[in-house]
């Protein structure tokens, strides 16, 4: 074991986060997301929810400051007339992360799937909330 590594971050996930370079994207998929069929690299985090993982990932993972919106969420499909409460939780986590750029873009469901297919990796979780899928774009750490 190591000190100060959040318990939710497995060795496999830490390795992937380290391998990623500036501009690479990682998807954190909810329990309904087609993670296995879309992933170049699949990391299973069964039993975990996205908010806890997101908070822990952001302790190590810099968000991209060279793009306008380094965070992507799937916009509601026409006919779904509610705002997912998990989005508010994400806002809280992003603001608490002390990242310089926490702007969020919302993209169509099928555009989100296409972005996911091009992501460096996908994390499959057991998150039950609807519209909980999130994409993070990696930034740089300046000296």
N, C-alpha and C positions, 0 to 999 in steps of 0.2 A: 504494500500500500504506500501511497504517497501523501504528503501533507497538502492541504488546501485545494485538492481536486474534488469537485462536487461528486457525490456518490452516484448521481444519475449519469455521469459521463463515463462510459465503458472504455476500456483500452482501444477497442475498434473505432469508436466514435472520436476519441482523442487523436488517434492516428490520422483519420480522415480530415479532421479540422486542421491538423498540422500540415498535411499534404496540400491543402487548398491554397491557391495563390490569389492575388488581387484580381477581383472581378469574378472569381468563381462563385457559383451559387449552390446553396444547400436547401433542400426542401424538408420541412418537418410536417409529415402527413398525419392526418387524423385516422381513426380506425376504419373509416369508409374509403379512404383514398387508395387508388390502385397502385400502391407503392412498388410491389414486385414487378409488375408488368411495365412500369415506366423507368425503373432505376438502372443506371449504369453501375452504381454501387449501392447496395441496400444494407442499411444498418437497422437491425431490429431492436426496438426499445419497448417491447411488450410490457404491459403493466404500468407504463408511465403516461402521464398526460403532457400536453404540449406546454402549458404555462411553466411548469417546474423545469422542464428541459430548456425552454427558451431562456429563462432567467439564468440557468447555470451555463448555458452555451455563451451567453453574452458577457460572462465574467472573463472569458478567454478570447472571444471572437470579435475582431473589430469590424464594424459596419463601414461600407464604402462611402467615403466623403466626396468622391469624384463623380458621383451620379446624383441626380436630384432625389430619387426615391429608392433606397437600398433594400426596402422591405416590400414584399408583394403579398397581397391577399386575394382570394377568389371572390369576385363580386357576386352578389345574390343573383340567382337565376330568376328570370321574369316569373312573377306569380308568388314568389316567396316574399311576403310583406312583413318582415321583422328584421331588427338589427341584432345580429349575433352578440350576445353578452360577452363572449370570449374576446371580441375585438376590444372592448373596454379594458379587459385584463391585459391584453397585449400592449395597449397604450401606456398603462401604468408601468409595466415591466420595461418597455423601451425608454420611457422617461427616467426611470430609476437607474437605468444602466449607465448613465452619464456619457453615452455615445453622443458625438457631435451632430450626427445626421440620423434621425429616426423617422424620416418621412416615409409614408406608406402610399403605395399605388394599389389600385384595385383593378383586376383584369378579369375578362370574361372566362368562364369555366374552361372552355376548350383552349383558350390562349394560355391559361394557367397550366393545363396538362402539357401543352407543347413546351413551355418553359421548363417544366419538370423533367421532361425527357432529355433536355440539354443540361440539366443541373449536374454538378460534380457528383453529388450523392443525394439519396433520399433516406430520411429517417422514418421508419414506420412505428407509430405509437398506438396506444389503446385509447386515445382521446375520443370521447363520445360526443362532444359538442359539434354541432353542425357548422360548416364554414370555418373550421379551425385551421385549415392548411395554411402554411406560411412559408415564404421563400426569403432567405437572407443572402445578401450579396456581400462577399468578404472585401474588406478594405485593407489598408496597410497600417503598420505600426511605425510611427516616425520616431527617430532617435532622440 
